Amino acid sequence: MSSTGKIVKRKLSDEVFDRLYDLIRSGGYAPGDTLPSERELMESLGVGRPAIREAMQSLERQGLIAIHHGQRPRVLQPTASGLLSQIDLTARHMLMQSPESLEHLKEARSFFEVGMAQRAAELADAADVARLAALLERQRRALEENCEAFIAADMAFHRGIAAITRNPIYAATSEAMLGWLARFHSKVLHWEGNEQTTLAEHEGILRAIEAHDPAAAGQRMGDHLRRSRVAYQNTAGEALPT
């Protein structure tokens, strides 16, 4: 008889987590509903307070519930941004430990941005174009402030394109990628003259989106990202992501 390994006794908190997760997943507790109190759960499940609290903390880390002092835990509505926030620390650790992963993220972000620009050109209406134009104007005004304000406005412009896709997964992924990359490019050497180049490139992307020309929007976004990786560099010689 071959051995398949020892049977490991599970922690009580894991059993509580599974029971509550199944109830949430099946709709027993819908988004906005509150879970029973600790005492009620202790009585119904026959476990102690530590097991309940550990299970609740696990549910909160997974983005399934919100816990506020003095209130019962509340079931959350799942969102793409909430999902990605759960892996934020792990992603940052991976990027910090692996230069290769950082390069892969840069490449993925460029590929992703080109696709979003194309999709935005297909879907943009007059209101979308007006909002994107306002973000570009905000970036122009940031020239009168400082480098940090200009870069923040630059990223806002890219997030504006993601919003036009009307796909919350695109928007959340764009936000996550920008955030992860920005952590590794916080020290920037701002070369005089590149600001106007960036603004001109953003203007070209905007006009391609306004003209509902996906091919031109994708081409201009790709050209912009390739050029900016050379033009903007941090003190370590790495290219700024936007």
N, C-alpha and C positions, 0 to 999 in steps of 0.2 A: 504493500500500500504506500503510495507516494505522499509526501507531506506537502501541504499547500500553505504552510505557515501558521503561526500561532494566531488564535482569535484574540484580538485586543479589545478589552472592555472600553466602551466609549464614555467620555465625560458626560455627566448629567446635563451640563450646559449645552453640549452638542445636540442632545436629544430634545431639549427645550427649543433650541434654535430651529431644528427641523420641523417640529410640531407647529411653531408659529409661522415659519416660512411657508409651509404647506397651506395654512389658513389664508395667508396673504395672497399667495399665488392663485389659489382657487376662488378668490373673491369673498371668502368668509369675512375678511376685513378689507374694505375698499379704501382707495386713497382718500384721506381726510378723516377716516374713522380713528377713534382712539382705542388702544389696546386695554385689556383689563389691568387693574392695579397689581402691584407686586403681590400683595396679600391674596388677591383673588387667584392669581396664577399659581402661587404656592399651594393653595388649597386644591385647585382643580387638577394640577399636575403632580401633586405629591412630592414636591422638591423644596429645597431650602432657598433662602434669599440669594446666596452667592450664585447659584446656578441660574436663577432668573436674571440677575443683573449682568452676568457675563454674556448670556444669550442676547440680552437687549443691546449690549455694547457691540456685539457682532452684527446684529441687524442694522444698527446705526452706521457702522463702518461700511456696510454694503450699500448704504444709501436707501434702505428700505423704510426706515422710520426716523423720526426726529424726536430727540429727547430734550425737554426743557425742565429746569428745576421747578418742582412744585406742581407739575402737570403730568398727566398720563402720556405715554409715548403715542405719537400720531403717525399713521401710515402715510408715506409720501407718494406722490405721483411720479412714476419713473420718467426720467428725461435723459436725453443723450448727454447733456452737460454733466448731469449727476453721475452718470455711468463713468465718464472719462475722469471725473474728479476722484473716483475711487482708485484709479491707477496712477494718479499724479506723482506720488512719492516714489513709487516703484520705477516709473519712467525716468524721473530725475536721477535716481540712483544709477540706473542703467546707462544713461547718457554721461554721467560723471565718470563712471568706471570704464567706459568703452568709447574711445575716439571713433572707432569704426561705426558704432551705432549712431553717433552724432552726424557723421557723413551720410549715413543711410536716411536719417531723418530729414536732412537738408534736401536730399534728392527727392524723397517722397513728398515733401512740402511743395517743391517746385512743380512736380507732376500734378499734384492736387490743385494748386493755384491756377494752372493753365486750364484744367478741366472746369473749375468753378467759373473762370472768366467766360469760357465758352457757353456754359449753362446760363450765366447771368445775361449774356447777349441774347439768348433765346427767349428769356422770360421777362426781362425788364420792361416796366411800363413807365409812364411819364413821372409818376411819383418816385419810383425807384431811382430814376436818372437824376431827379432833383435832389434827393437825399445824398446820392453819391457825389454830385457836384458841390453840395454844401460841405461834405467832408474834405473834398479837395481844396475848397476855399479856406477851410479851417487850417489845412496844412500850409497854405500860402501865408496865412497870418502868423503861423508859428515861426516863420523866418525871423520875425521881429522879437522873438522870445529867446530860446536857447536850443541847443542840440537835442536835449531830452524831449522838449515839447514837439519838435519837428518829427522825431522818430515815433513818438506816441501817436501823432496825427497820421503818420505814414501807416502804422499798424491799423488804425481805425479805418482808413480807406480800404485796406484789404479785408477787414471784417465786414465792411459795408458791402463788398462784392459777395461775400459768403451769404449775407442776409438776403440778397436778391434771389438766390437759388431757391428760397422757400423750403429748404430742407434742413431741419434742425440738426441732423447728424453732420451735414457739411459744416454748418455754422459752429457746432461744438468742437468738431475736429480741427477746424481752422484756428479757433481760439486756443485750443490745447497746444497745437504745434507752435503757434506764435509765442505762447507763454514759455514753453520748454526751450525754444531756441533763444529767446531773449535772456534767459538766465545764464547762457554761456557767451553772450555778446553784450554785456552791460557796459563795458569800457570801450568807448567808441572814439576814434579819431575822425573828426568831422572835417573833411577836406573842402576848402572853399571852392564853390562852383558846382559841386555835385548836387546841391539842393535844387538848383534850377533844372538840372538834367532829370532828377527824380520827378519833379513836378510836371515836366514836359511828357515824360513817359506815362505818368498817371493820367494826364490829359488825353493822351492817345488811347489808353485803355478805356477811359470813360466814353470817348467818342465812338469807339468800336462797339461798345455795349449799347449806346444810344442808337446806333445805326442798325442794331440787331444783326451784327456780322460776327458769328461765332469764330470763324477762321481767323479774322483779323484780331479779335479780342484775345484769342489764345496765343497768337504769334507775338502780339505786343507784350502780353504778360510774360511769356517765355524770354523775350529779349530783355525785358526790364529786370527779371530776376537774375539772368546771367550777367548782365552788366553790373548790377548792384553788388554782387558777390565779390567783384573786383574793386569797385569804387569805395565801398564802406568797409573798413577794417578796424578791428579792435587792437589793443596793445599787444596781443599775442600773435597778430597777423592773420587771424581768422576772419572770414567774411561775415558781415552782418546779414541776418536772414531776410531782411525786407528791403 
